[in-house]
Amino acid sequence: MFNLERQQEIMDILNKNKSATVEELAHELFVSGATIRRDLIAMEKQGLIKRSHGGAIPYKSSAEESAFAIREQENTGAKRTIAHLASKLIKNGDSIFLDSSSTTGVLIPTLNNFTYLSVTTTGLRNALLLSQTDHVKIYIAGGQILNHSNSIIGSDTIDYISRIHADIAFISCTGVDLLNGFTDASIEQAKLKQQMRKNSNKVAMLCDNTKFNKTFLCTDFMFEDIDYLITNKTPPIEYVERIAKTNCKIITPENTNF
């Protein structure tokens, strides 16, 4: 069986069962676990699946909500570190964009340290978390909610965002690499984030260290398009050198000079 044929078989299994382990896929397709892992890595780079806990789930299926629940539990320590650093960019009275990601969701509890904030989000879960804060005026963009999805998307959502101005947008991504910049598996998500950038004075990309050297379907931004890259560890040297050619500032626990 050729790689593409086997990967289609994997996709069919994941769409049918909503998830599968490496061992289950290897048994079903009569190949080694190492072969399945290589296939899953390639499929994740194409934005088809999400690898997690020794297996995978499909991105575009009713497992999307499960994918969000899993993302909430992944790299929680890194996300808390990033949220602490990101909160230092906020001032009382700021207007803020938050995308629908679990990474920006971790920033929400820190907003209780500020007053007179206005926050607009495209995430259902993030809107619920915001409703538990104090001193925050909360706005949620209208639009289409895909079944079993956390995100609000579509042309109506973009139109709503286009009518709001923010002091700063906090945005996450699914992967980042030197050639394609910050990428996501969804064209709709990429368009929304680009609109947030257009309507913000500053853009902060929240990106944990596991997302480096990963590429997905759509480019959100290049390095020149953002003002801050906030991550839990100093990026690989090639990223540091690439970003040094732009006006973007890297913020890490070791580098808080901004």
Disulfide bonds with the S-S distance in Angstrom:
none
